[in-house]
Amino acid sequence: MNAATGTRGRPTAEAIRSVTEGLRLTCGDRVATGQAIRDQHGHGEGLADGALPDVVVFPQSNDEVAAVVRLCAAARMPVIAFGVGTSLEGHVAALYGGVCIDLSQMNRVLEVHAEDLDCRVQAGVTREQLNAELKGTGLFFPIDPGANATLGGMASTRASGTNAVRYGTMRENVLGLTVVTADGRIVHTGGRARKSSAGYDLTRLFVGAEGTLGVITEVAVRLYGIPEAISAAVCQFPDLKSAVDSVIVAMQLGVPVARIELLDAVQMDASIRYSRLDGFAAKPTLFFEFHGTEASVREQAETIESITGDHGGSAFRWTSSPEERSKLWKARHNAYYAALALAPGSQAFATDACVPISRLADCVMETQADIDATGLIAPILGHVGDGNFHLVIVFDPARPGDREKAEGLAARASLRAIAMGGTCTGEHGIGVHKLDALVVEHGEAVSLMQAVKRALDPLDIMNPGKTVPHAGPVAGRP
């Protein structure tokens, strides 16, 4: 056992004091040890369970992040990167204590190359901030996971969201990174060229690593021209299967829709109440958005309206008003809070799964039957255009067995998707909650992931206990 760790694998009081003193020499008064701020940084937006860091530090440069990591490496102190805390799978919980690096003060847009459709930002820039700063350029950044997440956090969790069916995920849209490695080096990966065959693709290695291989401090991303025309439509269905079947046909025909969002009847009921979506019924519903020229948007919409009509869908309710579209997508993004409002005093967590589009109806309908069997409130919604759907599972923590039922439902959703050739997570990530599902999904390949982790983080200080199961005891931790 390392001298800096206690019997339960947490840093000793002496180690914490020593590292804190070093952090104050590096970052001055941007070091916090108070209970309230540690609690704020001990959990994301998933389950309420938290695990507090011992210290929170707010660096303002790559060099400061590197200095913090070197201090932690010397003491074998865990390091947890933090954006704005919107992750859902326990990514930011400090399972073994340590130092939380809050990147919110690294929030500058560093370069915008409008002619090349790319830009470079510090990791603490949020997606809404970036799009606000791009106003006037005719460009936008389309990845929209719902929350106003940071670009560093979005890269770290390989986020996607409502626009992924047309614009892809962070995996496709990150051109390069600046990363502080586990030994405190500052490295640059990728570049501004749109393709490269030079060496290992380290950018893709760090994108989705959830902070377990290094701390992302800068992100270079693709930008896109703002479409000439944007229109949204809503269509309601007599049952869930009809809605899902409409999506499958649309995708198989290759209709280039920008967004297709599904809300089942329970979620639609919740959203009508919470977001005041007047004039809609509590039925399975699809939200569409079309991007392109006036002619192409009209053609896409006519094709989709014909498909939905063949599956019993209602006539489209249209809007091209930015205000109306904003209200619609705000209601979709507030789905978690709307579901939680169905049972005041309860708790909720979101989980996701993703399957090949041909198996989407099977997976959604089997999941619906599973929800009914549990008796829990668990609306189904999601970015179904790429086979990705979500559950918001509501449970009463005071009712014996409720949480166990909720976690069992989430685990079965993961395993069901894997059995259908899909994945346990399309965009939320593994974190701490889906480690078992990762092993089922990837089998022997997990040992290669563990080998990469050992090679890049031999002391296991980078967000330990997440993303990939421990291969064995490291630095005194179980």
N, C-alpha and C positions, 0 to 999 in steps of 0.2 A: 504494500500500500504506500502511495506517495505521501510524504510528510505534510503536504498542503491540504490533504483531504481528511475528513473525519470518518468515523465508523460507518456512516450512512452514505458516504461518497460526496458529501457537500464540503465546500471549502471551510477550513478552520477559521475561527475568529481572528487569529493572528495573520493568516493569509489574506483575509478580507481587508484588514487594517492596512497591511503593507501595500496591496494593490490600490486601495483607495487613495493612499498618500501619493502613489506614483501617478494616478489618474489626475489628481488635483494639480500636480506639477505640470502635466501636459495640457489639461483643459480648464484649469482654473475653477471658477465657480459653476461651471457647466457639469458638475458631478453631484448627484443626488443620492441620498441614502434614506430619506424619509419613508415611512410606512405607506402613505397615501400614493406617492409617485411610484413606489415599487409595486404596489397593488395594481395600479393602472397599467403597468407594463408586464404583468404576470399572466395575462390571458388575452385572447382575441375575441371574436364575436361568435364562437361556437359554444360548447358547453361551458357553464359558468365556473367549472373547476379551474383553479389557478395555481400556479407555482411561481413564487416571487423570486426575482433576482435579488442579489445582495446589494448591488450598486447599479445605478442608471447613469450613463454618460452621454453627452450631447456633442459629438465632434462636429467640426465645421469644414474639414478638409480631408483629402486622402491621407496626407501625412499624419494627421491626428488619429485617424482610424488605425493606420498601421502601427503607430506608437501604442495605442490601446491594446491591440492584438498582441504585440510583442510582450507587453507587461503581463498579459494573461497567459501567454504561452510559457513564460519563465516560471509562473506560479502554477501552471496547469489548471488554470481557472476557466470554467466554461464561458463562452461568448455567444450571446444571442442577439442577432440583428433584429431591429424593430422599425417598422415604417409608420403606419397609423393604427395598427392593431385590428385590421378588418379580416384577417385570416380565420378559417373556420374549423381547422382540424387540430387545434392545439399547437400550432407551429411556434408560437412565441412564449409558451410556458417554460419557465426556467426550472426544468425538472430536477436539476442538481445545483440550483443557485447559480452564482457567478455574476458576470457583468452583462447588462443589457446595453447595446449600442443603439441609441435612438438617433436615426438619421434625418429627423425632421428639419434640422437646421442646415442640412446640405440640400438646399431647395432652389438652386439656380438653373435656369435654362442656359447652357453654355454656348451652344452653336445651333443655328438654324440654316440649313443649306436648301433654300426653297427650290433652286433650280435642279437639285439632285433628289429632292423629296426625302430628306432625312434630317435628323437633328440629334444633338447629344445633350443629355441632361444629368444633373446630379440625382442620386437615388431617391432623395426625399421629395422630388417634384411629383405632385399628384396629377392624375390624368386630366382633371378639370382645369387645374392651373396651366398645364401645357396647352390645352385647347384654347384657353383664354389668351395666352401669349401668342398663339398662332393666328389670332384674328387679324384680318387685313392681308394675310399672305395667300388666301385662297386654299389653304391646306388644313387638314385636321388629322388627329391621331384617333383611329377608330376602335381600339380595343376597349371594351366597356364591360367590366365584370360586375357592374352594379354599384358597388361601393366606390367612393372617391379614394381609391387606393393609390399608393405611391408607385412610381415606375419601377423602383428597385424591388419592392415587394411583389409587384406583378411579374417581374422577370424571375424572381426567386421561386415563386409558386407556379410558374408557367401558366398564368391566368389567361382566360379568354373572355367569354361573356356573350352578350346578345348579338354582336356583329360578327361572331366567328364564322358563321356559315358562309359569309362573303369575303371577309378580310383575313381570316385565319386567327391564330392564337399568338401569344407572345413568342412562341418558338419560331414562327415564321417571320415575325416582325422585329426581332432584335438583331441588329447588325453587328454589334460589338459591345464589350463590357470593360469596365475597369474594376478589378477585384483585389481585395486585400486577402492574401492567402493565410493559412493557419500559422505560418511562421513569421507573418508580418511583412511579407514582400508585397509591393504594388505591381500588378501585372495587367497588361492590356490584351484583350482577345478580340478576334475578328477585325473588321475594318469597314470602310464605307463602300467598298466595291460590292456589287450585287451578287457576286459569286466568287469563290476561291477554292482552290485545291491544295492550299499550302498547309500541310501538317494536320494534326488532330484538330477536330472541331471543338475547341475548348469552350467556345461561347455556348454551344448546346449542352455541354457538360454542366456548366454553372446555372443555365436557365432550367429551373425546375428542381435544383438541388436543395431548395428550402433552407439555405444558409448553413448547410452541413459541410460544405467544402471550402467556403470562404465568404467574405462580406462584400456584396456588390455595392460599389460606391458611385459608379457612373454607368449610364445606359445610352447606347446609340440605337435609335429606332427608325423604322420606315414611316413616312408620312404619305398621305393620299390627298388628291384634289377633292375639294368639296363638290358633291354632285350637283349638276345643273338643276335637277328636280328631285325632290324627296316627298313621298306620299306614304301615309299609313292607313291601314284598314283593320277592322275588327270583324270576325266572323264567329258565330256561335253554332253549336252542334247539339243534336239530341242525345248523344252519348260520347264517351271518351274514345272509343275505338274509331268512330267515324272521323273525329278530329285527327287522330294519329295517322290513320290511313290516308287522309288528305295530304299530310306532310310527306309521307313515304312516296306517294305518286309524284308530288312536286319535285322532290329531290331526284328521283329516278329519271324524270324528264329533263333535269338540268336547268330548271328555271332559276336565274341568278338573283334570288330574293336576298335582301340585305339582312333581314331579321325575320325569324318565325319563332314566336314564343307561345307555349302552351300553358294554360291555366285550367285545372280541372274544376268541377262544379264547386267543390269545397273552397278552393282557393279563390275562385271568382266571387263567391258569396262573401268571403272575407274582404276581398279587395273593393267590392262595391260598398261595403260598410265603411271600411277604413279610409279609402281614397275618394269616396263620393263619386263613383263611376255611374252617374245617373243614366237611366234608360237601358241598362243591360240586365239580363236575367242571370240567375245563378246556374249557368250551364257550362259545360266544357267549351272553352273559347280559345281561338287563335288570334294573336296580334301579329300583324305583318308590317314590314316597312320595305319600300321599294326605292332604290337609288339608281340614277342614271340620267339620260336625256329625257325630255318630255315624252318623246315617242317610245323609248325603251321602257320607261316606267309604265306607260299605258299598256304596252304589250304584255309586260310581266303580270300586271294586275288582272288583265282580261283572262290570261291563261290560268292564274291561280283561282279567280272567281269561278271559272268553269269547272275546275277540279273540285273545289269545295262544294259547289252545287251538286255535282254527281254523288257526293257523300252526305247529302242532307244538310249542308251548311246553309245558314241564313244569308240573305243579301248583305253585301259588305256595307259597313258604316265607314265612310271615308273622311279623311282630313288631310289637308296639306298645310294647315296652319301650324307654325312652329310652336305656338302656345298649346294647342290641342295635342300635338305630338308629344310635347314635353310632359303634359299631364298624364298621357297614356303610359309612357315609359317610366315616369316617376311612380305610378301605381304598380307597375311590374317590379321595379327595384325595391319597393316597400313591401313586397309580398311577405317577407319574414315577419315584419312587425304586424301586418294585417292578420297573419295566421295566429300569432301569439295573442292578439286581441280577442280571438275566439274563445279563449279560456283564461280570463284574468286570474293572476296568481300562479299560473303555471310557468314552466320553463320550456324552451324549445331549442333544437339544433337542426342545422341543415346538413344533408348529405347528398352526394350525387353519384351517378353512374352513367356510363356511356356504352352504347352497343352499335354494331353495324346497322345501318338504317333499315335493312330488311327485317331485323329482329325487334325493331322498336315497339311495334304494337304488342308482340308477345311479351316483352319485358314489362311494359307499362301495365298491361292488363293483369299479368300475374302479380305484379307489385300491388296493384289496386286490391286484388283479392286478399293478399297478405295483410294489407292495412285493415280491411274489413274484419278479418279474423282476429286481429289484436284488439279491436275496439278503440284504438287511439285516433286522435285527430292528426292526420298527416297528409296535407294537401300535396298533390303532384303538380309540378310546374317545370319549365325548363326551356333550353335552347334546342328544341327538338329537331331543327333543321340539320344538325350534325349528330343526331342520335343521343344527345346529352339531356338527361332530365334529373330533377332534384326532388327530394322530399323535405318538407319542413315538419319535423316530428315534434308534436307538442305532448308534454307529459306533466303529471303532478308529482313533484319530488316528495310530497308528504304522503302520497298513497303507496303503500307497500307493493313492490313489484313493478311499478309503472316505469321507472327508469330502465330496469332490466328488459322489459318488453320493448321499450323504445330502442335500446341499443341492439337488441336482437333483430328488430325490424331493419335497422340500418345495415347490420352485418349480412342479413339475407339478401338485401338489395344488391350489395357488392358481389356476393357469391353468384347470384342469379345472372348478373351482367357478365361476369367472367365466364360462366358456363355457356353463355350465348355468343362467345367470341369477342366480348367487349372488355371493359376495364372497370375496376372498382372506383375510379375517379376520372372524370373527364377534364376537371379544372380545379377542384378544391385542393388537390394534393393529398399526400399521405399523412404528413404530420406525425402525431402519436396515435391517432385513432384507427388508422387503417394498415398498421404494420402487418397484422395477420393476413389480411386480404392481399397485401403485396406479395407475400410468400406464396400464397395459392396461385396468384396470377403469373408470377415470373419464375417460380421454382428454383432450379439450380442457378439461374442467372443472378439471383440475389447474392450468391457468393462472389460474383464478379463485382457487383455494386459495393459489397463490403471491402473487397480488395482495393477498389478505387478510394473509398473512404480512408482506409488505413494508409494508403500511399500519400494522399494529400493532407491528411489530418491525423498523423500517427499518435498524437496525444489525446485525440478525441475531445477537443475543446470546442469545436464548432457545432453549436446547437445540438448537443449530445442527446441521444434517445429518440431522434426523429428520423423519418424518411426511410431509413434502412435499419433493420434490426441489428443490435450489437452482435458481433461475431464472438465476443467473449469479454472477460473483465479487462478494462482499460483504465489506467491512472487511478486505481483504487475504487472505480465505480462498479457496481454489480452488473 
